[in-house]
Amino acid sequence: MPEKIITQAAPISLQGADALQPRAIGAASLSVSADDTGRTRLQTMRQAGSTRLVLPQTFRPDLEAVIVNTAGGITGGDAYEFAFEAGPNATLTLTTQAAERAYRAQTGETGRLSTQLTVNAGARLNWLPQEMILFEGCNLHRCLEIQMDASAELLMVEPVVFGRTAMGETLRDVQFKDRIKITRDGVPIYVDGVDLRGDAAAHLATTATAKGAGAMCSVVMVTPDAERHLTPVRALLPDTAGASVLGSDVLVIRHLAPDSYDLRRDLIPVLEHLNQSPLPASWRL
């Protein structure tokens, strides 16, 4: 039998255009409407690139959609754009398959995630993504814009985790820019922003910022009876969280926790109370 000879290929050049790394591009849009029986039905749906939408069977009159990132996370140069709309009197619940991850980015590259939600007259939209986990060296710009009709309702949560505590991760060099804007009939009712640059662990360690917390989240509920939820929600929250009502129909919760486990443990009962039903199944997997 002739002898097999293994040869080594010539090294691959990483000069010029060859040095560019492949980047993930994803987009998804979905709209729903209510039929004559009050059940929410799919109207339009589009998915592209490394984004998929899954519509699980729920046996409820509302419609649930799960966002799946087939790339497994977001790094510098990646770009995702989402647009979801709940038509008049429809109810739409949106969540993610798992926690999203913002990975290390190369110098000068920024990952971008843009989401636009539209909630029409008499409709309700539940925006319930799981945690965004920031990794050392990440560079992420995230923007969430929600446009509501005067008679629409909303439940929104945005959890963020600063490294995986169980893995002993400490964030010393991150770039995280986060923007949330909610308008009702074109008038802003909630505007929030976070700019975290450089040594995140040092920033979060200060008493005025987070007192060493490793995770945080914002919850906003817009509904005519928001005020009645204030007392029961405060009873469910730990000492590191607070709730208040803006006007009479906008409930806002700010929550700090030592890590993602504590955040989720305390957050799930609050969200289930506000949603008046269990969270999507992906939250319990």
C-alpha positions in Angstrom: 0.0 0.0 0.0 1.5 3.4 -1.0 2.5 5.6 1.9 0.1 8.5 2.6 1.7 11.9 2.7 0.1 14.8 4.5 1.2 18.2 3.4 0.6 21.6 5.1 -1.3 24.2 3.2 0.3 27.7 2.7 -0.7 30.2 5.4 -3.8 32.3 4.6 -3.1 36.0 4.2 -5.1 38.4 6.4 -4.1 41.6 4.6 -6.6 44.1 3.2 -10.1 42.9 2.5 -9.2 39.4 3.5 -8.8 40.6 7.1 -12.5 41.4 7.4 -14.4 39.0 9.5 -17.9 37.7 8.6 -20.7 39.6 10.3 -24.2 38.6 11.2 -27.1 40.6 9.7 -30.6 39.8 10.9 -34.1 41.3 10.4 -37.6 40.4 11.4 -41.0 42.0 11.1 -44.4 40.8 12.2 -47.9 42.2 12.4 -51.1 40.8 13.9 -54.8 41.7 13.9 -57.9 40.6 15.8 -60.6 38.7 14.1 -64.3 38.9 14.7 -64.1 36.5 17.6 -61.4 38.5 19.4 -58.7 36.0 18.6 -55.3 37.5 17.4 -54.2 36.3 14.0 -51.0 36.6 12.1 -51.2 39.3 9.4 -47.7 39.6 8.0 -44.4 38.1 8.8 -40.8 38.5 7.4 -37.5 37.1 8.6 -34.1 37.4 7.1 -30.4 36.6 7.7 -29.6 35.2 11.1 -33.0 35.9 12.6 -35.9 33.5 12.8 -39.4 33.9 14.3 -41.2 30.9 16.0 -44.9 31.0 16.7 -45.7 28.4 19.4 -49.2 27.1 19.9 -50.5 28.6 23.1 -54.2 27.8 23.2 -54.9 31.4 24.2 -56.6 34.1 22.2 -53.4 36.2 21.9 -50.5 35.4 19.7 -46.9 34.7 20.9 -43.7 35.0 18.8 -40.2 33.9 19.8 -37.2 35.6 18.4 -34.3 33.3 17.6 -30.8 34.5 16.8 -29.2 31.7 14.8 -25.8 33.4 15.1 -25.7 32.7 18.8 -25.0 36.3 19.9 -24.0 39.8 18.8 -20.5 41.1 18.2 -18.9 44.2 16.6 -20.2 44.8 13.1 -23.4 42.7 13.6 -26.7 44.5 12.8 -30.2 43.5 13.8 -33.5 45.3 13.0 -36.9 44.3 14.3 -40.3 45.8 13.7 -43.5 44.4 15.3 -47.0 45.7 15.3 -50.2 44.8 17.2 -53.2 45.9 15.2 -56.4 47.3 16.8 -57.7 45.1 19.7 -55.0 42.5 19.1 -52.7 41.1 21.8 -49.1 40.2 20.9 -46.5 38.7 23.2 -42.8 38.8 22.1 -39.9 37.0 23.7 -36.5 35.5 22.9 -35.5 31.9 22.7 -32.8 32.4 25.3 -30.6 35.1 26.9 -28.9 37.2 24.2 -25.1 37.7 24.4 -23.0 40.7 23.5 -19.6 39.3 22.7 -16.1 40.9 22.4 -15.9 43.3 19.5 -12.8 44.2 17.4 -11.5 47.7 17.7 -13.7 50.2 15.9 -16.6 47.8 15.4 -20.0 48.2 17.0 -22.9 45.7 17.2 -26.3 47.3 16.7 -29.8 46.1 17.7 -32.8 48.3 16.8 -36.4 47.4 17.7 -39.5 49.3 16.8 -42.9 48.3 18.4 -46.3 49.7 17.4 -49.4 49.2 19.5 -52.6 50.4 17.9 -56.0 51.3 19.4 -57.3 48.9 22.0 -54.3 46.6 21.5 -51.9 45.2 24.0 -48.2 44.3 23.4 -46.0 42.3 25.9 -42.3 42.9 25.2 -40.6 40.2 27.3 -37.1 39.4 26.0 -34.8 37.4 28.3 -31.5 38.8 29.6 -28.9 40.6 27.6 -25.5 39.3 28.9 -22.6 41.7 28.3 -19.2 40.0 27.8 -15.7 41.6 28.3 -14.7 43.7 25.4 -18.3 44.1 24.0 -19.4 47.1 22.0 -23.2 47.2 21.7 -25.6 50.0 20.7 -29.2 49.0 21.4 -32.3 51.1 20.7 -36.0 50.3 21.6 -38.7 52.6 20.3 -42.4 52.0 21.2 -45.2 53.9 19.6 -48.6 53.6 21.3 -52.2 54.7 20.6 -53.9 56.5 23.5 -56.1 53.4 24.2 -53.2 50.8 23.8 -51.6 48.9 26.7 -48.0 47.7 27.1 -45.9 45.5 29.4 -42.1 45.9 28.8 -39.0 44.4 30.4 -35.4 44.8 29.5 -33.0 42.8 31.8 -29.2 43.3 31.5 -26.5 41.1 33.0 -22.9 42.4 33.5 -20.9 39.2 32.9 -21.5 35.7 34.2 -20.9 35.6 37.9 -20.7 31.8 38.1 -17.8 32.0 35.6 -16.0 34.6 37.6 -16.2 37.2 34.8 -15.4 40.8 35.5 -16.1 43.5 33.0 -13.1 45.9 32.7 -13.5 47.1 29.2 -17.0 47.4 27.7 -19.0 49.8 25.5 -22.8 49.6 26.1 -25.2 52.3 24.8 -28.9 51.6 25.5 -31.9 53.8 24.6 -35.6 53.2 25.4 -38.3 55.6 24.2 -42.1 55.1 24.6 -44.5 57.6 23.0 -48.3 57.8 23.2 -50.0 59.6 20.4 -46.6 61.0 19.6 -46.0 62.4 23.1 -43.1 60.8 25.1 -44.2 59.1 28.3 -41.0 57.3 29.2 -37.4 58.0 28.0 -34.4 56.2 29.4 -30.8 55.7 28.5 -27.6 54.0 29.7 -24.1 54.8 28.6 -21.5 52.4 30.1 -17.9 52.8 28.9 -14.7 51.3 30.1 -14.4 49.7 33.5 -17.9 48.5 34.2 -17.1 46.8 37.4 -15.7 50.0 38.9 -18.6 52.0 37.8 -21.2 49.5 39.2 -19.3 49.2 42.5 -20.1 52.8 43.5 -23.0 53.3 45.9 -24.6 56.0 43.7 -24.6 53.7 40.7 -25.3 50.0 41.6 -23.5 49.2 44.8 -21.8 46.2 43.2 -24.9 44.8 41.4 -24.2 42.3 38.6 -27.6 42.6 36.9 -30.4 45.1 36.4 -33.7 45.5 34.6 -36.3 48.1 33.8 -40.0 47.2 33.7 -42.7 49.5 32.3 -46.4 48.8 32.3 -48.8 51.2 30.6 -52.5 50.4 31.4 -55.4 52.4 32.8 -55.3 50.5 36.2 -51.5 50.7 36.6 -51.8 52.4 40.0 -53.6 49.4 41.6 -50.6 47.2 40.9 -48.2 49.4 42.8 -48.8 47.9 46.3 -48.8 44.2 45.4 -45.7 44.7 43.1 -43.8 46.5 45.9 -44.5 43.5 48.2 -42.9 41.2 45.6 -39.7 43.3 45.1 -36.5 42.9 47.1 -34.8 45.9 48.9 -32.7 46.5 45.8 -35.7 47.3 43.6 -38.3 50.0 43.6 -41.6 50.8 41.8 -43.4 54.0 41.2 -46.3 55.3 39.1 -46.0 58.1 36.6 -49.3 59.9 36.4 -51.9 57.2 37.0 -51.4 54.7 34.2 -47.6 54.2 33.8 -46.0 51.8 36.3 -42.1 51.8 36.3 -39.9 49.3 38.1 -36.1 49.6 38.5 -34.4 46.5 39.8 -30.8 45.7 40.8 -29.6 42.2 41.7 -26.3 40.5 42.6 -26.4 38.3 39.5 -28.8 36.9 36.8 -30.1 34.1 39.1 -31.3 36.5 41.7 -32.7 38.9 39.1 -34.7 36.2 37.4 -35.9 34.6 40.7 -37.4 38.0 41.8 -38.5 39.2 38.4 -40.6 36.3 37.3 -43.3 36.6 40.0 -43.6 40.3 39.3 -44.0 39.8 35.5 -46.5 37.0 36.0 -48.5 39.3 38.3 -48.5 42.1 35.8 -49.2 39.8 32.8 -51.9 37.9 34.7 -50.6 34.7 33.2 -47.4 32.6 33.1 -44.5 33.8 31.1 -43.7 32.3 27.7 -42.3 28.7 28.0 -38.8 29.8 26.9 -38.4 31.7 30.2 -38.8 28.3 32.0 -36.4 26.2 29.9 
